[in-house]
């Protein structure tokens, strides 16, 4: 996308030219072996830092979140094992992409501070449009479900068979055999994404529109969506 998509490049350039946006808070996910992460305030950031934004469903269970009482704990550092599975997986992805900073709404907005929540909600447009990309927990109905699911790779494999047209119609003649490729009957990427639990929520539409690119983690596949294409792994 960054190397060959002209339209995506134009959008990124235009957004960078009109904005020197820095999130009020981001999570420093550290390096691959680190067992803790910490919260950074924007005064900790000396310049604009590349970051990834997570979009997810909170669900019925309330994950560990940023409140007045937990600010100091998060700034000092929190163990990964204290976080919901979706957050742990998002941190894993960010580290694999070598992006050190991650924005998660429930950990970067003070949830019991109405003024902070209102101020940060007004900046949501910039948060998603200025992120390197977005990670979407599309198939997760809550923060404990995670990004990754057990999958049957055979369910998506094509199969090569040899038959004849008459046999396909239930007849048995001496017509020569022809090789056919049989592919599984699966939904289109658009159908899979539009029916995913996350994308049933109206507010996610603006995040998909604003993001320069999104990794959608579904039960079937991981999809990449940008302004020029929608493709799977």
KOLTI-408006 format. One record per atom (N, C-alpha, C): z, y, x; residue in one letter. Coordinates in steps of 0.05 Angstrom, whole numbers, plus 5000, padded with zeros to 4 digits. Each point is the difference from the previous one (the first is absolute). Example, Ala and Ser with C-alpha at 12.3 -4.5 7.8 and 13.67 -1.06 7.14 Angstrom:
# KOLTI-408006
515648865264A500050244982A500050245018A498650214993S500150245016S501450224985S
END
This chain:
# KOLTI-408006
500049765017X500050244983X500050255017X501850015020X500250235017X497550035018X498849785007X497750015019X497450054987X499649914975X497350004988X499750144973X502250074987X499850114973X499950315001X497650104996X499650295001X501650154979X500049904976X501450144978X503050005005X501149785009X502949995006X500750195023X498250025020X500550185022X500150294991X498150074982X499950274990X502650074985X501049814984X502450054984X502450035019X500249835020X502350025019X499950275014X497650085009X499750255015X500850244983X499150004975X500550234982X503050024994X501449774997X502850014995X501650095024X499249915024X501450085024X499750305006X497650114992X499550285006X501650194982X500649914976X501450184981X503049944999X501049805015X502849934997X501149925027X502450115006X501549925024X502549854989X499649844980X502249884985X501649805017X502650024998X501849805012X502049924978X500349754995X501949914979X502950105007X501550054980X502850085004X501549795015X499549754992X501349775013X498049775004X500349855021X498549755004X501949805012X499249754998X501549785013X498849945027X501649995021X499149925026X500349705002X497849854999X500249714999X500349885028X499750165021X500549905027X497949805009X500849825017X498249815012X500349724987X498349825007X499749744986X502649844999X501650005021X502449835001X502550144989X499850254993X502450154992X501149894974X502649984999X501349894976X501050224981X499650255008X500950224983X497850214998X500250174980X498350244998X501850234994X498950255002X501750234994X498350214986X501450184986X498850224985X499850245018X497750135000X499650255015X499650234980X501350225004X499550254986X497850155014X498750194986X497650125013X500850175024X502650085002X500850155024X500149825024X499949734995X499949815022X497149975010X498150104985X497249965006X498950255014X499249975025X499050235015X497150064993X498549824989X497250044992X499349814978X497750044988X499049824980X499749725011X501349814987X499949725010X498549834980X498349825009X498649824982X502149824985X499649974975X501949834984X498549864978X501249794990X498949844978X501950044976X498850004976X501650034976X499949744984X502349924989X500249764984X500050084970X498549864984X500250034971X500849734989X502050004982X501249754991X501450034973X500549784987X501650004975X503049965007X501750174989X502849955004X500949764985X499049964975X500849774984X502850034989X501049784989X502750014988X502250045020X499749875023X502050035021X499750265015X502250135006X500050255014X500349945030X498050065016X500249955029X502050205013X500749945024X501550195016X498450265001X501350224994X498650264998X501550225014X498650225005X501150235013X501650174979X502550045006X501750174983X501650185019X501550184988X501750175017X501949835017X500949784988X502049835014X498749835022X497449954999X498749825019X498350145021X499850274999X498450145019X500949955028X502650035005X501049965028X499549725010X500449804982X499649725008X497149955007X498150114985X497149965006X499250155025X501150235005X499350155024X501149865025X502349874997X501249865022X498549745006X498849884979X498549755004X501049794980X498149864988X500749794981X498649745007X501349784996X498849745007X497749934980X498049885010X497849924983X500949814978X501949835007X501049804981X501550124977X500750265002X501350144977X498050124981X497449985006X497950124983X498749784983X498850094977X498549814984X497649885014X499149774991X497849865014X497550165002X499350154979X497550175001X500250205022X502350125004X500450205021X499849875028X501249765003X499849865025X497149935007X498549914980X497249935005X498450255007X500550234987X498650245006X500550095029X502549975008X500750075028X498549815019X499949754994X498549815016X497050085003X498850084977X497250085001X499750265017X501750194996X499950255016X500249945030X501849835007X500249925029X497549865010X498949824984X497649875008X497750195004X499950224984X498050205002X500650215021X502349975013X501050185021X500350284989X500950024975X500750264988X503050014998X501250195014X502950005003X501550114976X498750144982X501450144979X499049914972X501949974982X499549894973X501450184980X498650054978X501250164978X500349824976X502549984990X500649844976X501650194981X499150034976X501250194982X503149974997X500949764996X502949964995X501750035025X498750005023X501550045025X499550275013X498250164989X499350265012X500550234980X500849944976X500850214981X502949944991X501750205001X502849964992X500149974970X500649754992X499749934972X502050124981X502450085010X502050124983X500350305005X497950125011X499950295004X497650114985X500550114976X497850104983X498250205014X501250185015X498450205014X498149885021X501149815015X498449865020X497849844987X500749864978X498049844987X497850174989X500750234988X497950174988X498250125022X501250085022X498550115022X498149795013X501049765004X498449795012X497849904981X500649994974X498049924980X497750195000X500550255005X497850205001X498349975025X501049865020X498649965025X498649735001X500249854979X498949735000X497049995006X498650204990X497150015006X499450005030X501550175014X499650015029X500949755014X502249884990X501049755013X497949795001X498649964977X498049784999X497350085012X499350254997X497450095010X500050035031X502350055012X500150045029X500849755015X500849794986X500749755013X497549875013X500549855022X497849865013X498749814980X501749864985X499149834978X502449934983X499549864978X502149934982X500249694999X502449904998X500549724995X500849974971X498649844985X500649964972X501049714995X502449994990X501249734993X499049944972X497449944998X498749994974X500949774982X500749775012X500849774984X503049984995X501650175013X502949984999X501050154976X501649874983X501150134976X502650145006X501149965024X502550145008X500050015031X502050135011X500250045029X500849755015X500849804986X500949755013X497749795003X497750064988X497949804999X498449985027X499850225014X498650015025X497050054997X498750015023X497150045001X498449745001X501249805012X498549755006X500849784981X498049844992X500549784982X498749745011X501249784993X498849745007X497349974986X497949945015X497449984988X498749735007X498249914983X498549765005X497250085010X499549985026X497450095010X497749844989X500549754991X497849844989X499050114974X501750154986X499250114974X497850215002X499750115024X498050215004X497649905017X500049755008X497849905016X497649924984X497650065010X497649914988X499549715008X498349864985X499449725006X497049954999X499049855019X497149945002X499549724987X498349994980X499349754986X497049974999X499149754999X497249944997X499549874973X498350114984X499449894974X497250094992X499149934977X497450084990X500350154974X498050164993X500250154975X500349834976X498749775000X500249834976X502949884997X501249935023X502849904999X501950224990X499550245007X501750224990X499850024970X497949904988X499650014971X500549724987X501349835015X500849744989X497949795000X497850055014X497849815001X500049865027X498949765002X499949855024X497249915007X498650175014X497249945008X499849995030X497649995009X499649985029X499350275013X500850214987X499550275011X501450035027X498850125020X501250035026X502750154999X501849925017X502650135002X499750275013X501650194991X500050275011X502950075006X500550145023X502750085008X500850254984X502350004988X501150234986X502850075012X500650254999X502750095008X501550074974X502249864996X501750054977X502350185008X500450224986X502250185006X502050004977X502650055007X502049994979X499750234980X500749954975X499950204979X502550175002X499850235014X502450175003X499350284989X502150154994X499650274990X498950185022X498750224992X499050195019X502450165012X499750125023X502150165011X501150214981X498250134985X500850204981X501849884978X499349774990X501649864980X502749935011X500149895024X502549925012X501950245004X498950225010X501650245006X500950144974X498250024981X500650154975X502149854983X500249745003X501949854985X502649935016X500150095025X502449955016X502350154989X502549905003X502450134989X500250295008X499550065026X500450285009X498150194986X497549924997X497950184989X500150034970X501949874987X500450054972X501750254995X501050125021X501650244998X498350245004X500250204982X498250235000X500150165026X502550035011X500350175023X498649905025X499349745000X498749885023X497150095003X498850084977X497250095001X499750245018X501950195000X499750235018X500349925029X501749805006X500349915027X497549875010X498649844983X497549885008X497950215005X500050204983X498050225003X500450175024X502650065006X500650185022X499849875027X500649755002X500149865026X497349995013X499950035026X497549975015X499249715001X501949824998X499449715000X502549854992X499649774986X502349844991X499649715006X502049875011X500149715001X501549904976X498549854983X501249884976X500849715006X502649954998X501049735005X500349864973X498249814994X500049854975X500749715005X500349854979X500649715003X497649855011X497650104994X497649865009X499150075028X499750265005X498950105025X501350275007X499450105024X500650275007X497450164998X500150224986X497650174996X500350275014X497850105010X499950275011X498350174982X501150234991X498650194983X500050275012X497750125003X499750285009X498050144983X499150235009X498150164983X497149895002X499649805016X497349895003X499749714992X502249855001X499849724993X502649874991X499749784987X502349824993X499249735010X501549895019X499349755013X502549835004X499749755004X502349825004X499949895029X502249875007X500249885026X497949785004X
END
